[in-house]
Each structure stands twice: as structure tokens, then as C-alpha cells.
Amino acid sequence: MAYWLFKSEAETWSWDQQKAKGAKGEPWSGVRNHQAKLNMMKMKKGDLGFFYHSGDQKQIVGTVEVIREYEPDPTDETGKFGLVTVKALQDLPRPLTLANAKKDAKLKDMVLVNNTRLSVQPVTAGEWSHILKLCGA
């Protein structure tokens, strides 16, 4: 199993909207970055991810599961980009802010800390378990 982080501005697609989709999940469409695309191409059904609110909030707020692997993104007229489908799993009791992640020595190499602009990024197993502990999950 692999771990990931999915970023979305709360005003565009929020954690509450993701949760409202229930078991059918939601396609993670609209990604137009080649590195993020390559990350999504590596995802397998059952992989887990953090749901991160970018923009003003800048915090990890929940966990998701990949329920459908990479396929073409119908919102991309060029045909170059794809999507995966994710469903919400759980709220994190205590969200982890980017500011706090940057202060944590165990997260100093995390992609989120070093490349805050990448919309879909890998998370190591160690980072995953450490963040879950920090968030009280």
C-alpha cells in the first residue's frame, strides 16, 4: 500500500463536500501538473491519502481511500491528464497545519513541507503514521 496527499482549496472542493459523496467517492479531476499526474498514475485501489485544505486553511483535515485507479480526465480537452477516484474515510480529530508540519523534525523531508505547490504528492509510511499520531487518529 502507498500513501498520498491530495490538496484542494476549501472554496473549490471541501472536505465536507468529499464526505458528502459517501462510498461512491469523487473523481479527483482538474489536475494539470505532470508530476501530480505521474503520482496519480502510480496509485492503486486501496491506497490511502490525506485530504489537505490549501488556500487560507493550509491543513490536513481527513483521510481518503483510492477506490478507482487512474483513467482519462473528461474535463481535460487535451487528453493529457487523468484522475483517480477517492472516497472519504475519516475526519482527523486535530487537523495538522502546514506551519506545525514545518516545525516537526520528523516531517522535515516531507514533500508538503518542501514543495507546497504540488497538488498530489507521495507520503512515506513513516510520515503517514506520525501524522496520524499528531492528529489523534
PAVO-368385 format. One record per atom (N, C-alpha, C): atom name; x, y, z. Coordinates in Angstrom, 2 decimals, padded with zeros to 5 digits, always signed. Last residue first. Layout:
// PAVO-368385
<'CA',<X,Y,Z>>;
...
***
This chain:
// PAVO-368385
<'N',<-005.51,+010.37,+015.62>>;
<'CA',<-006.29,+009.32,+014.91>>;
<'C',<-005.75,+007.93,+015.22>>;
<'N',<-004.24,+012.66,+016.48>>;
<'CA',<-005.09,+011.94,+017.39>>;
<'C',<-005.96,+010.85,+016.76>>;
<'N',<-002.38,+013.89,+014.93>>;
<'CA',<-003.78,+014.31,+014.75>>;
<'C',<-004.75,+013.57,+015.66>>;
<'N',<-000.04,+012.58,+015.51>>;
<'CA',<-000.15,+014.01,+015.82>>;
<'C',<-001.60,+014.49,+015.80>>;
<'N',<-000.70,+010.06,+014.42>>;
<'CA',<-000.50,+010.22,+015.86>>;
<'C',<-000.67,+011.68,+016.27>>;
<'N',<-000.79,+010.72,+011.69>>;
<'CA',<-001.98,+010.17,+012.35>>;
<'C',<-001.89,+010.31,+013.87>>;
<'N',<+001.88,+011.48,+011.34>>;
<'CA',<+000.81,+012.48,+011.21>>;
<'C',<-000.48,+011.99,+011.87>>;
<'N',<+003.16,+008.98,+011.66>>;
<'CA',<+003.48,+010.10,+012.55>>;
<'C',<+002.37,+011.16,+012.51>>;
<'N',<+002.13,+007.49,+009.53>>;
<'CA',<+001.84,+007.08,+010.90>>;
<'C',<+002.12,+008.21,+011.90>>;
<'N',<+003.10,+009.07,+007.32>>;
<'CA',<+001.68,+008.73,+007.49>>;
<'C',<+001.37,+008.42,+008.95>>;
<'N',<+005.86,+009.03,+007.63>>;
<'CA',<+005.14,+010.31,+007.73>>;
<'C',<+003.66,+010.06,+008.01>>;
<'N',<+006.28,+006.27,+007.21>>;
<'CA',<+006.66,+006.90,+008.47>>;
<'C',<+005.94,+008.22,+008.69>>;
<'N',<+005.43,+005.98,+004.57>>;
<'CA',<+004.73,+005.25,+005.63>>;
<'C',<+005.04,+005.85,+007.00>>;
<'N',<+005.39,+009.19,+002.85>>;
<'CA',<+006.03,+007.94,+003.27>>;
<'C',<+005.20,+007.27,+004.37>>;
<'N',<+003.42,+010.38,+000.27>>;
<'CA',<+003.66,+010.47,+001.70>>;
<'C',<+004.32,+009.15,+002.09>>;
<'N',<+003.33,+012.18,-002.87>>;
<'CA',<+003.51,+010.98,-002.05>>;
<'C',<+003.76,+011.33,-000.60>>;
<'N',<+000.70,+014.42,-004.03>>;
<'CA',<+002.08,+014.10,-003.67>>;
<'C',<+002.17,+012.84,-002.82>>;
<'N',<-000.86,+016.81,-005.83>>;
<'CA',<-000.98,+015.39,-005.47>>;
<'C',<+000.43,+014.89,-005.24>>;
<'N',<+000.00,+019.48,-006.12>>;
<'CA',<-001.37,+019.18,-005.70>>;
<'C',<-001.64,+017.73,-005.31>>;
<'N',<+002.69,+021.40,-005.06>>;
<'CA',<+002.31,+020.16,-005.75>>;
<'C',<+000.97,+019.65,-005.22>>;
<'N',<+003.36,+023.54,-003.42>>;
<'CA',<+002.51,+023.80,-004.58>>;
<'C',<+002.02,+022.52,-005.27>>;
<'N',<+005.16,+022.94,-001.42>>;
<'CA',<+003.77,+023.17,-001.04>>;
<'C',<+002.84,+023.36,-002.22>>;
<'N',<+007.60,+021.28,-000.94>>;
<'CA',<+007.01,+021.64,-002.24>>;
<'C',<+005.52,+021.83,-002.03>>;
<'N',<+008.32,+020.78,+001.70>>;
<'CA',<+009.34,+021.28,+000.77>>;
<'C',<+008.81,+021.70,-000.59>>;
<'N',<+006.14,+019.83,+003.04>>;
<'CA',<+006.96,+020.84,+003.71>>;
<'C',<+007.91,+021.51,+002.71>>;
<'N',<+005.20,+017.86,+001.28>>;
<'CA',<+004.35,+019.01,+001.64>>;
<'C',<+005.16,+020.15,+002.23>>;
<'N',<+007.26,+015.96,+001.34>>;
<'CA',<+007.05,+016.76,+000.13>>;
<'C',<+006.23,+018.00,+000.47>>;
<'N',<+009.32,+015.80,+004.25>>;
<'CA',<+008.02,+015.57,+003.61>>;
<'C',<+007.84,+016.50,+002.41>>;
<'N',<+011.53,+016.21,+005.74>>;
<'CA',<+011.74,+015.79,+004.36>>;
<'C',<+010.43,+015.56,+003.61>>;
<'N',<+010.55,+016.92,+008.28>>;
<'CA',<+011.40,+017.88,+007.56>>;
<'C',<+011.62,+017.50,+006.09>>;
<'N',<+009.08,+015.50,+010.05>>;
<'CA',<+008.44,+015.79,+008.78>>;
<'C',<+009.28,+016.70,+007.89>>;
<'N',<+010.44,+015.34,+012.39>>;
<'CA',<+010.15,+014.07,+011.71>>;
<'C',<+009.51,+014.28,+010.35>>;
<'N',<+010.46,+017.98,+013.29>>;
<'CA',<+011.69,+017.42,+012.74>>;
<'C',<+011.44,+016.12,+011.98>>;
<'N',<+008.03,+020.32,+012.73>>;
<'CA',<+008.23,+018.96,+013.22>>;
<'C',<+009.44,+018.32,+012.53>>;
<'N',<+007.47,+022.70,+011.55>>;
<'CA',<+008.20,+022.74,+012.82>>;
<'C',<+008.60,+021.36,+013.32>>;
<'N',<+005.90,+022.04,+009.38>>;
<'CA',<+007.23,+022.61,+009.12>>;
<'C',<+008.09,+022.66,+010.38>>;
<'N',<+003.55,+021.31,+010.68>>;
<'CA',<+004.32,+020.28,+009.96>>;
<'C',<+005.75,+020.77,+009.72>>;
<'N',<+002.67,+023.80,+011.56>>;
<'CA',<+003.12,+022.81,+012.54>>;
<'C',<+003.91,+021.69,+011.89>>;
<'N',<+002.07,+024.99,+009.07>>;
<'CA',<+003.03,+025.63,+009.98>>;
<'C',<+003.55,+024.63,+011.01>>;
<'N',<+000.09,+023.31,+008.11>>;
<'CA',<+001.38,+023.35,+007.43>>;
<'C',<+002.44,+023.96,+008.34>>;
<'N',<-001.69,+021.59,+010.74>>;
<'CA',<-001.43,+022.75,+009.89>>;
<'C',<-000.06,+022.63,+009.22>>;
<'N',<-003.73,+018.92,+011.12>>;
<'CA',<-002.32,+019.30,+011.17>>;
<'C',<-002.09,+020.45,+010.21>>;
<'N',<-006.71,+018.63,+013.15>>;
<'CA',<-006.03,+018.86,+011.87>>;
<'C',<-004.56,+019.25,+012.09>>;
<'N',<-007.67,+016.25,+015.26>>;
<'CA',<-006.92,+017.51,+015.32>>;
<'C',<-006.23,+017.71,+013.98>>;
<'N',<-009.19,+014.11,+014.20>>;
<'CA',<-009.65,+014.84,+015.40>>;
<'C',<-008.97,+016.20,+015.58>>;
<'N',<-009.92,+013.91,+010.82>>;
<'CA',<-008.83,+013.87,+011.78>>;
<'C',<-009.25,+014.69,+012.99>>;
<'N',<-012.55,+011.92,+009.51>>;
<'CA',<-012.06,+013.22,+009.94>>;
<'C',<-010.84,+012.98,+010.82>>;
<'N',<-012.16,+009.25,+007.11>>;
<'CA',<-012.38,+009.77,+008.46>>;
<'C',<-011.88,+011.19,+008.61>>;
<'N',<-012.66,+008.74,+004.27>>;
<'CA',<-012.65,+007.71,+005.29>>;
<'C',<-012.97,+008.27,+006.66>>;
<'N',<-013.96,+009.56,+001.06>>;
<'CA',<-013.58,+009.99,+002.40>>;
<'C',<-013.64,+008.81,+003.35>>;
<'N',<-012.61,+008.21,-001.95>>;
<'CA',<-013.73,+008.37,-001.01>>;
<'C',<-013.17,+008.78,+000.34>>;
<'N',<-011.53,+008.99,-005.28>>;
<'CA',<-011.26,+008.79,-003.86>>;
<'C',<-012.55,+008.95,-003.06>>;
<'N',<-010.31,+008.15,-008.43>>;
<'CA',<-011.49,+008.43,-007.63>>;
<'C',<-011.17,+008.08,-006.19>>;
<'N',<-007.99,+009.94,-010.51>>;
<'CA',<-008.34,+008.77,-009.71>>;
<'C',<-009.61,+009.16,-008.96>>;
<'N',<-007.28,+011.11,-013.86>>;
<'CA',<-007.78,+011.27,-012.50>>;
<'C',<-007.86,+009.91,-011.82>>;
<'N',<-005.26,+012.76,-016.38>>;
<'CA',<-006.23,+011.80,-015.90>>;
<'C',<-006.63,+012.09,-014.47>>;
<'N',<-004.22,+014.49,-019.38>>;
<'CA',<-004.29,+014.31,-017.94>>;
<'C',<-005.41,+013.35,-017.55>>;
<'N',<-004.34,+014.87,-022.10>>;
<'CA',<-003.03,+014.56,-021.50>>;
<'C',<-003.12,+014.15,-020.03>>;
<'N',<-006.54,+015.79,-023.46>>;
<'CA',<-006.38,+014.35,-023.35>>;
<'C',<-005.07,+013.93,-022.69>>;
<'N',<-007.31,+018.39,-023.71>>;
<'CA',<-006.08,+017.98,-024.41>>;
<'C',<-005.88,+016.47,-024.39>>;
<'N',<-009.51,+018.79,-022.10>>;
<'CA',<-009.72,+018.78,-023.55>>;
<'C',<-008.50,+018.32,-024.33>>;
<'N',<-010.41,+017.38,-019.23>>;
<'CA',<-009.19,+017.80,-019.92>>;
<'C',<-009.37,+017.66,-021.43>>;
<'N',<-012.57,+016.28,-018.04>>;
<'CA',<-012.53,+017.74,-018.04>>;
<'C',<-011.29,+018.28,-018.77>>;
<'N',<-012.20,+013.53,-018.05>>;
<'CA',<-013.08,+014.10,-019.07>>;
<'C',<-013.11,+015.63,-019.09>>;
<'N',<-009.20,+012.03,-017.69>>;
<'CA',<-010.00,+013.08,-017.05>>;
<'C',<-010.88,+013.71,-018.12>>;
<'N',<-008.65,+008.48,-017.89>>;
<'CA',<-008.69,+009.81,-018.50>>;
<'C',<-009.61,+010.77,-017.75>>;
<'N',<-007.50,+007.01,-014.76>>;
<'CA',<-008.24,+006.94,-016.03>>;
<'C',<-008.27,+008.35,-016.63>>;
<'N',<-006.25,+005.24,-011.98>>;
<'CA',<-006.07,+006.28,-012.99>>;
<'C',<-006.84,+005.98,-014.28>>;
<'N',<-008.68,+003.44,-009.93>>;
<'CA',<-007.35,+003.81,-010.41>>;
<'C',<-007.41,+004.78,-011.59>>;
<'N',<-010.77,+003.97,-007.22>>;
<'CA',<-010.71,+003.72,-008.66>>;
<'C',<-009.39,+004.26,-009.18>>;
<'N',<-010.39,+004.53,-004.62>>;
<'CA',<-011.34,+003.45,-004.92>>;
<'C',<-011.41,+003.14,-006.42>>;
<'N',<-008.22,+005.54,-002.22>>;
<'CA',<-008.34,+005.44,-003.67>>;
<'C',<-009.26,+004.26,-003.96>>;
<'N',<-009.47,+007.18,+000.65>>;
<'CA',<-009.01,+005.94,+000.05>>;
<'C',<-009.20,+006.01,-001.46>>;
<'N',<-008.54,+009.75,+003.03>>;
<'CA',<-009.31,+009.22,+001.90>>;
<'C',<-008.70,+007.90,+001.44>>;
<'N',<-008.80,+011.73,+006.00>>;
<'CA',<-008.15,+010.68,+005.21>>;
<'C',<-009.13,+010.18,+004.15>>;
<'N',<-008.43,+015.27,+006.90>>;
<'CA',<-009.07,+013.97,+006.86>>;
<'C',<-008.27,+012.97,+006.06>>;
<'N',<-006.95,+017.62,+007.00>>;
<'CA',<-008.20,+017.55,+007.77>>;
<'C',<-008.85,+016.17,+007.80>>;
<'N',<-004.09,+019.53,+007.01>>;
<'CA',<-004.60,+018.19,+006.73>>;
<'C',<-005.81,+017.99,+007.62>>;
<'N',<-004.10,+022.97,+005.97>>;
<'CA',<-004.07,+021.94,+006.99>>;
<'C',<-004.63,+020.62,+006.46>>;
<'N',<-004.62,+025.76,+004.95>>;
<'CA',<-003.32,+025.06,+004.95>>;
<'C',<-003.23,+024.02,+006.07>>;
<'N',<-006.57,+027.90,+004.76>>;
<'CA',<-006.51,+026.96,+005.89>>;
<'C',<-005.16,+026.26,+006.03>>;
<'N',<-006.35,+029.44,+002.41>>;
<'CA',<-006.22,+030.10,+003.71>>;
<'C',<-006.00,+029.11,+004.86>>;
<'N',<-004.96,+026.98,+000.31>>;
<'CA',<-005.55,+028.31,+000.44>>;
<'C',<-005.31,+028.88,+001.82>>;
<'N',<-005.82,+023.56,+001.08>>;
<'CA',<-004.82,+024.60,+000.78>>;
<'C',<-005.50,+025.96,+000.94>>;
<'N',<-006.56,+020.89,+002.98>>;
<'CA',<-007.14,+022.16,+002.54>>;
<'C',<-006.00,+023.15,+002.32>>;
<'N',<-006.04,+017.55,+002.18>>;
<'CA',<-005.40,+018.78,+002.66>>;
<'C',<-006.13,+019.99,+002.10>>;
<'N',<-006.36,+014.32,+003.05>>;
<'CA',<-007.09,+015.39,+002.37>>;
<'C',<-006.61,+016.69,+003.00>>;
<'N',<-004.10,+011.63,+002.57>>;
<'CA',<-004.58,+012.72,+003.41>>;
<'C',<-005.32,+013.71,+002.51>>;
<'N',<-004.81,+008.25,+001.51>>;
<'CA',<-004.28,+009.60,+001.36>>;
<'C',<-004.82,+010.55,+002.41>>;
<'N',<-004.10,+004.86,+000.50>>;
<'CA',<-004.70,+005.86,+001.38>>;
<'C',<-004.07,+007.22,+001.17>>;
<'N',<-005.02,+002.31,-001.86>>;
<'CA',<-004.05,+003.26,-001.32>>;
<'C',<-004.80,+004.30,-000.48>>;
<'N',<-007.19,+001.01,-003.00>>;
<'CA',<-006.87,+000.70,-001.61>>;
<'C',<-005.78,+001.57,-001.01>>;
<'N',<-005.84,+000.87,-006.21>>;
<'CA',<-007.06,+000.77,-005.41>>;
<'C',<-006.68,+000.32,-004.01>>;
<'N',<-002.87,+002.81,-006.58>>;
<'CA',<-003.59,+001.55,-006.69>>;
<'C',<-004.84,+001.61,-005.81>>;
<'N',<-000.96,+005.25,-008.34>>;
<'CA',<-001.91,+004.88,-007.30>>;
<'C',<-002.64,+003.58,-007.63>>;
<'N',<+000.56,+006.15,-010.41>>;
<'CA',<+001.14,+005.12,-009.55>>;
<'C',<+000.13,+004.58,-008.54>>;
<'N',<-000.86,+008.23,-011.49>>;
<'CA',<-000.70,+007.03,-012.31>>;
<'C',<-000.14,+005.86,-011.50>>;
<'N',<-000.50,+010.21,-009.59>>;
<'CA',<-001.80,+009.54,-009.68>>;
<'C',<-001.72,+008.26,-010.50>>;
<'N',<+002.15,+010.93,-010.20>>;
<'CA',<+001.82,+010.37,-008.88>>;
<'C',<+000.49,+009.62,-008.94>>;
<'N',<+001.79,+011.98,-012.74>>;
<'CA',<+002.61,+010.78,-012.58>>;
<'C',<+002.35,+010.13,-011.23>>;
<'N',<+000.26,+014.24,-012.02>>;
<'CA',<-000.30,+013.21,-012.90>>;
<'C',<+000.47,+011.90,-012.74>>;
<'N',<+002.15,+015.70,-010.60>>;
<'CA',<+000.96,+015.21,-009.91>>;
<'C',<+000.29,+014.10,-010.72>>;
<'N',<+003.86,+016.26,-012.75>>;
<'CA',<+004.36,+015.50,-011.60>>;
<'C',<+003.19,+014.91,-010.80>>;
<'N',<+002.20,+017.79,-014.47>>;
<'CA',<+002.71,+016.48,-014.89>>;
<'C',<+003.23,+015.64,-013.73>>;
<'N',<-000.85,+019.22,-013.69>>;
<'CA',<+000.57,+019.24,-013.39>>;
<'C',<+001.11,+017.85,-013.69>>;
<'N',<-003.61,+019.53,-013.48>>;
<'CA',<-002.92,+019.88,-014.72>>;
<'C',<-001.43,+020.07,-014.50>>;
<'N',<-006.56,+018.13,-012.31>>;
<'CA',<-005.11,+018.23,-012.08>>;
<'C',<-004.42,+018.48,-013.41>>;
<'N',<-009.25,+017.69,-012.72>>;
<'CA',<-008.75,+019.05,-012.84>>;
<'C',<-007.28,+019.22,-012.58>>;
<'N',<-010.49,+015.28,-010.28>>;
<'CA',<-010.28,+015.82,-011.62>>;
<'C',<-009.67,+017.22,-011.57>>;
<'N',<-010.98,+012.77,-008.70>>;
<'CA',<-010.06,+013.86,-008.39>>;
<'C',<-009.62,+014.46,-009.72>>;
<'N',<-014.34,+011.69,-008.36>>;
<'CA',<-013.14,+011.75,-009.21>>;
<'C',<-012.30,+012.97,-008.84>>;
<'N',<-015.48,+010.51,-005.23>>;
<'CA',<-015.48,+011.61,-006.20>>;
<'C',<-014.22,+011.53,-007.04>>;
<'N',<-017.58,+008.02,-003.59>>;
<'CA',<-016.42,+008.88,-003.76>>;
<'C',<-016.62,+009.95,-004.82>>;
<'N',<-019.46,+006.21,-002.83>>;
<'CA',<-019.19,+006.30,-004.27>>;
<'C',<-017.99,+007.21,-004.57>>;
<'N',<-019.75,+006.52,-000.08>>;
<'CA',<-018.99,+005.37,-000.57>>;
<'C',<-018.67,+005.45,-002.06>>;
<'N',<-019.92,+010.14,+000.07>>;
<'CA',<-020.09,+008.80,+000.63>>;
<'C',<-019.23,+007.74,-000.04>>;
<'N',<-020.06,+012.78,-000.52>>;
<'CA',<-020.11,+011.85,-001.66>>;
<'C',<-020.22,+010.39,-001.20>>;
<'N',<-019.59,+014.13,+001.81>>;
<'CA',<-020.98,+014.02,+001.37>>;
<'C',<-021.13,+013.05,+000.19>>;
<'N',<-016.81,+014.25,+001.93>>;
<'CA',<-017.53,+013.33,+002.82>>;
<'C',<-018.96,+013.10,+002.34>>;
<'N',<-016.40,+016.32,+000.05>>;
<'CA',<-015.85,+014.99,-000.19>>;
<'C',<-016.61,+013.96,+000.65>>;
<'N',<-017.63,+018.46,+001.35>>;
<'CA',<-018.17,+018.00,+000.07>>;
<'C',<-017.68,+016.58,-000.24>>;
<'N',<-015.92,+018.65,+003.56>>;
<'CA',<-017.33,+018.35,+003.77>>;
<'C',<-017.99,+017.86,+002.48>>;
<'N',<-013.55,+019.35,+002.28>>;
<'CA',<-013.62,+018.08,+002.96>>;
<'C',<-015.09,+017.68,+003.20>>;
<'N',<-014.31,+021.06,-000.86>>;
<'CA',<-014.02,+020.97,+000.57>>;
<'C',<-014.09,+019.54,+001.09>>;
<'N',<-013.25,+022.69,-003.54>>;
<'CA',<-013.75,+021.35,-003.17>>;
<'C',<-013.33,+021.10,-001.74>>;
<'N',<-013.11,+025.56,-003.37>>;
<'CA',<-013.28,+024.85,-004.63>>;
<'C',<-013.88,+023.47,-004.41>>;
<'N',<-012.71,+026.35,-000.79>>;
<'CA',<-013.73,+027.07,-001.56>>;
<'C',<-014.04,+026.37,-002.88>>;
<'N',<-010.56,+024.81,+000.01>>;
<'CA',<-011.87,+024.54,+000.60>>;
<'C',<-013.00,+025.21,-000.18>>;
<'N',<-008.43,+023.57,-002.45>>;
<'CA',<-008.89,+024.76,-001.73>>;
<'C',<-010.30,+024.50,-001.24>>;
<'N',<-006.71,+020.53,-001.98>>;
<'CA',<-007.82,+021.25,-002.60>>;
<'C',<-008.13,+022.49,-001.77>>;
<'N',<-004.48,+017.79,-002.38>>;
<'CA',<-004.72,+019.17,-001.95>>;
<'C',<-005.90,+019.78,-002.71>>;
<'N',<-003.67,+014.71,-001.06>>;
<'CA',<-004.47,+015.39,-002.08>>;
<'C',<-004.81,+016.78,-001.57>>;
<'N',<-001.07,+012.50,-000.58>>;
<'CA',<-001.73,+013.70,-000.06>>;
<'C',<-002.40,+014.39,-001.23>>;
<'N',<-000.57,+008.96,+000.11>>;
<'CA',<-000.58,+010.16,-000.73>>;
<'C',<-001.18,+011.33,+000.03>>;
<'N',<+000.90,+005.71,+000.24>>;
<'CA',<+000.21,+006.82,+000.89>>;
<'C',<+000.43,+008.09,+000.08>>;
<'N',<+000.43,+002.25,-000.71>>;
<'CA',<+001.14,+003.53,-000.75>>;
<'C',<+000.26,+004.60,-000.12>>;
<'N',<+000.84,-001.18,+000.00>>;
<'CA',<+000.00,+000.00,+000.00>>;
<'C',<+000.88,+001.24,+000.00>>;
***
